[in-house]
Amino acid sequence: MMSGNYLLFARCIPSGECLKCPFRGMSITYGPFRSRRRGMSVGINLFPGKKVCSFNCVYCFRGKTAVKTLEPTEGPYEVNAEILRRALREALKEVGEIDAVDFSGSGEPTLHPKFRELTDVVRRFTREIGLDVSVGVFTNSSTLGRDEVVEALRKLDFIEAKLDTVVQWKFRVINRPHRMLQVSDIVSNLSRFRKVFDSTLAVQVMLLKYLGVSNYTVRDAELLADALSSIEPDVVHIYTVYRLPRLNKVIRADESRMLEYAKVLEKRGFRVEVFTK
């Protein structure tokens, strides 16, 4: 259903290629789609119409960041409690059984100024209709220094936190973050967050090469393992580029590299899941 210049819900195209979707970035809810981590899912996009993020990752299948910021920011269209409830109602009317509802979409959901309120909306709405689903968020981990973000995330069932590299110069090349971001601060904030979060924390690593820079050497894995020892995630998810990337010079990591990287983490005692396709 169209509301103003955005959609309350958009059905995902069969190919799953977000950059080819005719409604790309214009809907508040979207799905259903089969997530390799979360099962059959519905996504929530708090920034319809303009991607708001603290990163501009070279591989992002959502496209280029329109507003790169570290401050809480509204998108071009207001998303409040009532609008989100209407969007969820529309989505759940259109889809069948689902396993998860996740904040993801165009940009970094925790940058929305009403993020804490909107997580409560999803919780209450699913309880009201008797829907037994896991509620989660996919985050780039850049806002975990904010108390209000931590308080919102603590109420969720699942956090998928990006950490592609712990090497600052590689972080700059691959994730193209806001100029004020240091990957060492992100690691410290994830470590502090783990101490107050009792549900499932997954760390997501995207392995790739871009302009001759890779993040999948054995040394990269060893340095990540050092950082993970303080974060203590429940699982590490290792990926390579599987959807159409934003920039065409991004190169997938081959399977042997991914498995070698995973073996380093497993030897350090971490539970690892590798997604090669």
C-alpha positions in Angstrom: 0.0 0.0 0.0 1.3 3.5 -1.0 1.2 6.1 1.8 2.5 9.5 0.6 5.5 8.8 -1.5 6.5 5.6 0.2 5.1 2.1 0.6 4.0 0.5 3.8 5.0 -2.9 2.4 6.8 -4.2 -0.6 7.0 -7.9 -1.6 10.6 -8.9 -2.3 11.4 -9.9 -5.9 12.2 -13.6 -6.5 15.9 -13.0 -7.3 16.6 -11.3 -4.0 18.7 -8.6 -5.8 17.8 -5.5 -3.9 19.6 -3.2 -6.4 17.2 -4.5 -9.1 14.0 -4.1 -7.0 11.6 -1.5 -8.5 10.6 -0.4 -5.0 14.2 -0.3 -3.7 14.4 1.6 -0.4 10.9 3.0 -0.7 9.0 0.6 1.7 8.9 0.5 5.5 8.4 -3.2 5.6 9.4 -5.8 3.0 9.5 -9.5 2.5 8.9 -12.3 2.9 12.5 -13.5 2.3 14.4 -16.5 3.5 17.4 -15.4 5.5 20.2 -17.9 5.9 20.5 -16.8 9.5 17.0 -16.1 10.5 14.6 -18.2 8.5 11.5 -16.8 6.8 11.6 -13.1 7.6 10.1 -9.6 7.3 12.4 -6.6 7.3 11.8 -3.1 8.7 13.3 -0.1 6.9 13.2 3.1 9.0 14.6 5.3 6.2 12.3 4.9 3.2 13.4 7.1 0.3 17.0 7.9 1.4 19.7 5.7 2.8 21.0 7.1 6.1 24.1 5.3 7.5 27.4 5.9 9.2 29.1 3.7 6.6 29.2 3.6 2.8 30.4 0.1 2.3 31.8 -0.8 -1.1 29.9 -4.0 -1.2 26.5 -2.8 0.1 23.7 -4.3 -1.9 21.4 -1.5 -0.7 23.3 1.1 -2.8 25.1 4.3 -1.9 24.7 6.1 1.4 22.8 9.4 0.8 23.3 10.8 4.3 26.5 9.7 6.1 26.1 10.7 9.8 26.7 9.6 13.4 23.9 11.7 14.7 20.3 10.5 15.2 18.6 11.5 11.9 15.2 11.4 10.3 14.8 10.2 6.8 12.8 12.2 4.2 9.5 10.6 5.5 8.5 10.3 9.1 8.3 6.9 10.5 6.5 6.9 13.9 4.7 4.4 16.1 1.4 4.5 14.2 2.9 4.4 10.8 5.1 1.4 11.8 2.1 -0.4 13.2 0.2 0.2 9.9 3.2 -1.1 7.9 3.5 -4.2 10.1 -0.2 -4.9 9.8 0.1 -4.6 6.0 3.1 -6.9 5.8 1.6 -9.6 8.0 -1.6 -9.5 6.0 0.4 -10.2 2.8 2.9 -12.9 4.0 2.5 -16.4 5.4 4.2 -17.8 8.5 7.5 -16.1 9.4 10.3 -16.8 11.9 11.7 -13.3 12.4 11.1 -9.6 12.1 14.3 -7.6 11.8 15.3 -3.9 11.6 17.6 -3.6 8.6 16.8 -1.9 5.3 18.3 1.2 3.9 21.1 2.2 6.2 21.8 1.9 10.0 18.4 1.5 11.8 19.9 2.6 15.2 20.5 6.1 13.8 16.7 6.7 13.7 15.8 9.1 16.5 12.8 7.0 17.5 14.6 3.7 17.3 14.0 2.8 21.0 10.3 3.6 20.8 9.9 1.7 17.5 11.5 -1.5 18.9 8.9 -1.3 21.6 6.2 -1.0 19.0 7.3 -4.2 17.2 7.4 -6.0 20.6 3.9 -4.9 21.6 2.4 -5.5 18.1 3.6 -9.1 17.8 2.4 -9.9 21.3 -1.0 -8.3 20.7 -1.6 -10.5 17.6 -0.1 -13.6 19.2 2.8 -13.9 16.7 5.7 -15.9 18.1 8.7 -14.5 16.3 12.2 -13.5 17.0 12.7 -9.7 16.9 16.2 -8.5 15.9 18.4 -5.9 14.2 21.2 -5.9 11.7 23.6 -3.2 12.8 27.0 -1.9 11.7 27.9 -1.6 15.4 28.8 2.1 15.2 26.2 3.5 17.6 26.8 1.2 20.6 28.4 4.1 22.5 24.9 5.6 22.9 23.0 4.6 26.1 19.6 4.9 24.4 20.7 2.6 21.6 22.0 0.0 24.1 18.8 0.2 26.1 16.8 -0.5 22.9 19.0 -3.3 21.7 18.9 -5.1 25.1 15.2 -5.8 24.6 15.7 -7.7 21.4 16.2 -11.4 20.8 18.9 -11.2 18.2 21.7 -8.8 17.2 23.7 -9.2 14.0 26.7 -6.9 14.4 29.0 -6.1 11.5 32.8 -6.2 12.1 34.5 -6.8 8.7 38.0 -5.9 9.9 39.8 -4.5 13.0 42.5 -2.9 11.0 41.8 0.9 10.8 43.1 1.5 7.3 41.2 -1.5 5.9 38.1 -0.3 7.7 38.4 3.0 5.8 38.8 1.3 2.5 36.1 -1.4 2.8 33.4 0.3 5.0 34.1 3.9 4.1 32.9 5.1 7.6 32.1 8.5 8.9 35.4 10.3 9.4 35.1 10.3 13.2 34.8 6.5 13.5 37.6 4.4 14.8 37.3 0.6 14.6 39.0 0.2 18.0 36.1 2.2 19.6 33.6 -0.1 17.8 35.3 -3.2 19.3 35.3 -1.6 22.8 31.6 -0.7 22.6 30.7 -4.2 21.4 32.7 -5.6 24.3 30.8 -3.4 26.8 27.5 -4.2 25.1 28.0 -8.0 25.4 28.2 -7.6 29.2 24.6 -6.3 29.4 23.1 -8.3 26.5 21.9 -11.8 27.4 20.3 -12.9 24.1 22.0 -14.0 20.9 24.8 -11.8 19.6 26.2 -12.7 16.2 29.2 -11.0 14.7 29.1 -10.7 10.9 32.2 -10.6 8.8 32.1 -9.9 5.0 35.3 -11.2 3.3 36.3 -9.6 0.0 38.9 -7.8 -2.1 38.6 -4.3 -3.4 41.2 -2.3 -5.3 43.9 -4.8 -4.2 42.9 -4.6 -0.5 41.6 -7.8 1.1 40.4 -8.6 4.6 40.7 -12.4 4.5 44.4 -13.1 5.3 45.4 -15.4 8.2 46.7 -12.3 9.9 43.3 -10.6 9.5 41.7 -13.6 11.1 44.1 -13.6 14.0 43.6 -10.0 14.7 39.8 -10.4 14.6 40.1 -13.4 17.0 41.9 -11.1 19.4 39.1 -8.6 19.3 36.4 -11.3 19.6 38.0 -12.6 22.8 36.7 -9.5 24.5 33.3 -9.5 22.7 32.4 -13.1 23.3 29.8 -13.5 20.6 27.5 -16.5 20.5 28.5 -17.1 16.8 30.6 -15.6 14.1 29.0 -15.5 10.6 31.4 -15.4 7.7 30.2 -14.3 4.3 31.4 -13.1 1.0 29.6 -11.0 -1.6 26.6 -12.9 -2.8 24.3 -10.2 -4.0 25.0 -7.5 -6.6 27.5 -5.2 -4.8 27.4 -1.4 -5.0 30.7 -1.1 -6.7 31.7 -3.5 -9.6 35.4 -3.8 -8.6 34.4 -5.7 -5.4 35.7 -9.3 -5.7 34.4 -12.3 -3.7 36.6 -14.3 -1.4 37.0 -17.8 -2.7 35.8 -20.7 -0.6 39.2 -21.9 0.4 40.1 -18.5 1.8 36.9 -18.3 3.8 37.4 -21.8 5.3 41.0 -21.0 6.1 39.8 -17.8 7.9 37.2 -19.7 9.7 39.6 -22.3 10.9 41.7 -19.7 12.7 38.7 -18.5 14.6 37.6 -22.1 15.4 41.0 -22.9 16.8 40.5 -19.9 19.2 37.3 -21.4 20.5 34.7 -19.5 18.5 31.6 -21.0 17.0 31.7 -20.2 13.3 29.2 -20.5 10.5 30.5 -20.0 6.9 28.2 -19.0 4.1 30.0 -19.6 0.8 27.1 -19.0 -1.5 
